[in-house]
Amino acid sequence: MTTKAIFYHAGCSVCVAAEQQFAKALDPQRYEIEVVHLGESKDRLAEAERYGVKSVPALVIDGQPFHINYGASVEQLR
């Protein structure tokens, strides 16, 4: 059984580096990973906020947000 993991980002250099370091480091046997570019998928902003995402890049695992570094606030992406 895999655990759902969502990596939210905005495409900036901080986000891309975090995706390469964190999201791609997760074991695909254990985690079903979805990468969401919030700059391109603004319809997913409310979803990210419901998970507690305050800034990107952020990784949500089992509904728990982990803020990796500060690239942009969710408000800046609106």
FENMO-V241485 format. One line per field, one symbol per residue. ss: DSSP state (H for helix, E for strand, C for the rest). burial: 1 if it has 24 or more other C-alpha atoms within 12 Angstrom, else 0. Layout:
# FENMO-V241485
ss->???
burial->???
This chain:
# FENMO-V241485
ss->CCEEEEEEECCCHHHHHHHHHCHHHCCCCCEEEEEEECCCCHHHHHHHHHCCCCEEEEEEECCEEEEEEEEEECHHHC
burial->000011111110001101100110000000001011111000011001101011111111100011111011110010
